[in-house]
Amino acid sequence: MLNFGQFWLVYELTESPLYLGYVGAANAVSAITLNLFGGVYADKLDKRRLIITTQITTAALIFLLAFLTVTGVVAVWHILVIALITGAVNAFDQPARQALYPHLIDRSAMVSAVALQSAIWQGTRIFAPAVAGFIIATLDTSSTFFIAGAGFAIMSMVIFWLHVPYIETTTGNALQNMADGLKFIKGDSIFWFLIGMTFFNSFFGMAYISMMPAITVDVLKLGADAQGTLMSIGGVGAFGMTMLLGSKSNFRHKGLLIIGGGATFGLSVAGFAITAHYFSSFPIAAGFMIVMGMSSSVYMISIMSSLQLLVPDHMRGRVMGFYGMTWSIMPLSATQAGAMASFTSVPFAIAIGGILVAAFALGPALVNKNVRNVGKLLMEAEASLATRDPSSSQTQPARAGGDD
């Protein structure tokens, strides 16, 4: 709702698509820049108090934007500054939340927990814009901000009353802690593979989303309603697969889900773009959108649950901070796709991105035995966790794969 309201307000003030990009960039740049620091402090500070602080700060920023809007003094630079600061705050909030919730559940239910978390995220992406649009149409834009701010304030109260077991924190210099976290990720082929998959997904695979207007109008020769339908079809596929994964307590072949799901997603993105270029068929495009949504959910949920199982508690904030940085880079995918399209065409730019995702999923699996055996390593980690108290913050999963 916050994002929808910001973009709508900027367009009301400027009627310029360029400024829409500025808002997204302001939010993304601050998040990318500070995600690593956010991960460090998620390990150094009390996670519950850190989340309360970030939620209250975000609520205050949104209420400020609501006040500026309702009084009629809001300017574009206000929105850009608030987007910049909100992205910075989120860089500290996201790693802390990702590092906290494994301590609230039985580790054997990790896949289900990650899937249900993803279902909530996807559900809000589907329904929240519709709610925000209805509020703006019936009331005004400031009402959207007041409601969004209230949501963050309520969330801070929920976290305040949440019972959290003791979690050991790290000490020492923040920069050294960051260096230790990066060294930890670099020194294990499993971790850089899982995080690398997320980067390729965000920067290359998801570029099709920003390019959908060009695909729908210029390639498929359809209108905005068709674009909405295609995106909804993809969302239904993703949501359905997410709920299926959420209903399962475990999967035996997580390695296959990660590698196979990533390759399927990349190839289906390429297939979607190429068939749209040559056949301009809505039914074919819709079929690929379903596969894209389902396969994306399969491997991204598998990656997140794998990281939560394999990363030791004292490193989880820093690893999740680096992981979050790869998600924050997604708004920049439009830049690379647009640049590539200027040399080829939009469909081929999207197809190249999909092929790169599939190549990264399959390439390391062919040359690195630890990547090929990621499923076995996860089973060993789960077996190790099953013999310990799942609520203990001292639970330390086995190290993944080493430097091989």
N, C-alpha and C positions, 0 to 999 in steps of 0.2 A: 504493500500500500504506500509506503514511504517513497519507493522508487517511482511508482506510477504517478504519484502526486508531484514529485519533483520534475519529472519529464514533462508532465502536462503543464505545470506552472511556467517552466522555462519556455515552452512553445507558445503559451499565451502571451508572454512578455516579448518574445523575439520573433516568432514565426520563422525561425531559422533551424533547419536540421543540424547545422554545424554546432550550435550551442547544445543540442542534445548529446552530441559526441563529447563536448567539453565536460558535461556533468558526469557522464560515465567514466571519462578519463580521470577526472579529479578524484572520484571515489576509488578507482582501481590503482592509480599511482601511489596514493598514500598507503593503501593496503599492501601492495607489493613491497614497498620500501620498508615497512615496519613489521611485516609478518614474522621475520626471524627474531626481532626483538620481542614481539608478543609471545613467541614460543619460549624464549629464554625466561621471561617473567612468569609464564604459566608454570614453569618448573621451580622458580625461585620463591614465588609468593603463594599464599593461601588461595587456591583456585576459586573457592566459593566467594570469598571477599572480592577477588578480582572481577568475577563475573557480575556481582552486585554493582560494583563501581562502574563497569562499562555499560551496564543496562541503564543505570541512573543517568550517566553522562549522555548517552544516546537519547534518552527521553527528554533531557533538558534541551538538547540541540533541536529536537523536533518541535518541542513546545515553543522555542524561540522562533523557528521558521513559521509556525502557525500564527504566532503573535504578529510577526512582520507582515504576514499575508492578510490577516483579518483587519489590520489597521491600514492596509493599502500602501505601505511604505517599502514593501519588498522590492529588491532589485536583483538583477541576474547575479551580480557579484556576491550577494548574500547567499544565494543558493549554491554557488560554486564553492564558497568557503565552508559552508556547512557540510556539503558533500565531501570535501577534502578531509575535514575533521572527523566526520562520521566514519569514513573509510579507515582513518588512522585508529579510531577507537575499536572498530571491528577487528583490526589486526591483532589486538590484545584479547578481544572477547572470544574469537573463534578457536584459537589454540587451547585456551583455558577450558572451554566447553567440551572440545573433543577429548581433552586429557582427563576431564572429570567423570564423564558418564560411564566409562568402563568400571569405575569403582562403585557404581550404583546397581550393577546387574551381575548375575552369574555369568562368568566368562563363557560357559558352554552355550549360552544364548546369544553370543556376539553377533552372528550373522543375522538373526532375527532382529536384534536391537538396531543394527545398522540399517537394515532394510526398512524397518518401521520409521526410523529417523528420516530416511530418504523419502518415504511415502508422505510424511508430513511436509517436507520441503517441496516435493513435487505438487502436492495437493494445494499448498498455498500459492504456488506459481500459477496454478490453473484458476483458482477461485478468487484470490485476493485482488487481482486487477479488475475483475468484474465487480466486486464489492466496492472498490475504490471508484470505479467509473460511475456506479450507481449513486454513491455519496456525492460526488462532484456534480452529477446531473441534477440531483434533487436538492442538495444543500449548496455547498461551495467547496473550493479546494482546501481552504483552511480547516474545514471539518475533518477532512481526510488526515491532515497532520495531527489534529488534536486527538483523534481516535488512535492513530499509530503511536503517538507519544504515550497515551494511556496504556497501550499494550506493553510497551517497554517498561513502564513504571510498575505495572502489575507483575511482570516477569521478575523484576528485581525483588519484589515482595515474596514471590514463590521461592526463589533461590534463598532468600533470607531464612525462611522457615524450613528449608530442606535439610534433612539430616544427612551429613556427609561423614564417612569414616575418616580417621586420621590418615593423611597422605604426607609422606616424607618430602621435604623440599630440598633443593640444592643450595649450596652456598658458594661464595667466591665472586670473582670479577665477572660481570655480565658479558663482556667481550670474549673472555676466555671460555665461559659457558657456551657461547654461540659457536666458537671455534671447535669446541669439543663435540657439539651437536653435529656440525657439518662433517667433522672427521668421522664420527660414528656412521653417518649416512654413506659417506664416500667409501668407507672401509667395508661395506657389506653389499654385495651385488644384488641381493634380494631387495633391499630398501631402495637403492637407486633405480632398479627396474620398476618397482611399484610406483614410485613417485614420478619417474620418467614417463610411465604410461599415462599418468594423470596430466602431465604437462602436454604430451602429444594430443590427448583428448581435448584439452582446453584450447590450445593454440591452433591446432590444425583440424581436429575432428568437428568441433562445435562451430567452426566458421560458417557452416551452412545456415545457421540460424540468422545471422546478420545479413546473409545474401538471399534469404527467402523472397523478399519483395522482387528482386531482379529475376529470380527463377520463376516465380509465379506469373509475373506480368510479361516479361520479355521472352521467356522460353516456353512456358506452358500456355501463354496467351489467355490467362484467366485473371480474375480480380481479387480484391482483398478478402472477400468471403471465402474463396478457395484456399487462400493462404491460411486463414484461420482454421479451416477444416483440416488441412494437412497437418498443421501444428498440433491440433487437438488429437488427430489420429495417432501421431507419434507419442503424445502425452499419455494417451490411453494404453498404448503398448508398453510404455515405460512403467506406468502405474500398475498395470496388471502383473508384470513380471516382478515388480517390487513387492507387491502383496503376496505373490507366490513364494518369493524368497523369505519374506517375513513370517510365513506360516511354517517354515521348516526350521528346526532347531540346529541342523547341521547339514553339511554336504561333504561327501567323501572326496570329491575331485575338484577342489578349489583351484588348483593349478590350471586345470583344463578350462574352468570357468573364466579365469583371468586371461589366459593366452587365447583361447578360442573365442571368448566373448569380444576381446579387443580386436582380433582379426576380422571377425564377422561384422562388427560395427564399422570398421574402416572400409571394408569391401562393400558393405551395403551403402555407405555414404557415396563411394565412388560410383556404384551402380545406379543410385538415385540420380546423380548429376548427369551421368553419361546417357542413360535412357531418356531423361527429360530433354536432353539436347537433340537426340536422334528421333525420338518418337512423340514427344510432347503429349504424353498420355497421363491423364490424371489418375486412372486406376493403378497404373504401374507405379507412379510416384507414391500413391497412398500405400501400396504394398511394401515398398522399400521403407517408408516412414515407420510402419509397424515394426519391421525388423530392426531398424535403427534404434527405436525406442527400447525394445526388449533387450537387445544385445548390449546397449549402453548401460542399462540398469544392471545387467548380470555382472559385467566386469568391474564397474565402478563400486558397486556394493561389495564385491569380493575383495577388491583392493583395500577398501577402508577397513573391513573386518580383519583382513590379514595383517594390516599395519597395527591395529589395536591388539591383536594376539601376539605378534612377534616383538613389538617394541617394549623394552623394559620400562617400568613406571617412572624412573628418574629421568628418562630421556623423552617421554611421550610428548610433553609440551613442545619441545624443540622440533621433534620430528613432525608433529601436527602443524607447527608454524610453517615449516618448509613445505609441507603438503598443501597447506592453505594458500601459500604463495602461488602455487601452480594453478589453483582455481581462480585466484584474483586476477591472473593474467588473461582470463577469457575475453574481457572486452577488447583486448588488443588483437584478437583473432580476426576481427573485421579489417584491421589495417593490413595484415599480411595477405588476407584473401583478396582485398581490393587491389593491392599492389600487383599480385600475381595475375588477377583478372585483366589488368591493363596490358599485360603482355600476351595473354591467351584469350580466355573468355571466362565468364562467371562459372559455367558448368565445369570447365576443365580445371579452374582454380580449386573448386570444391572437391573434384575428383582426386586431384593431386594430394590435397590434405588428407582425404580418406585413405589413400594408398600409403602415405607416410605413417598413419596410425597403425595400419595392418602390418607394415614392414617392421615397425618398432616392436609390435607384439610378438612377431614370429622370429625376427633376427636374433635377439639375445637368447631366445629359447633354443635356437639351433647351435649356438656357439658356447653357451655357458651351462654347465651341468646343474649348477645350483638353481638357475632359473627354471630349467626343465623339471627339477625335483621340488619346486615350491610347494606343491600339494603335500608331499611327504613331510617336508619341514613343518608345515602347518599342523599336520596330524600329530607330529611329535610334540609340538608346542601345546596342543590341546590336551594330549595325554599327560603332559607334565602338569598342566594347570588342573586337570581333573583330580590329581592326587593331593592338591593343596586347598586351603581355605579360599574359596572364590571371592570372598569379601575383603580379603587382606590386601592392604596397599603395598605389602612387601612382595607380592607375587611378581616373580621375574621370569618371563618366558625365555626359553632357550634362544641363544643368539642364532640368527638366521643362517647366513651362508658363508661368512668370511670374505676374504679378498678374491676368491677364485673367480 
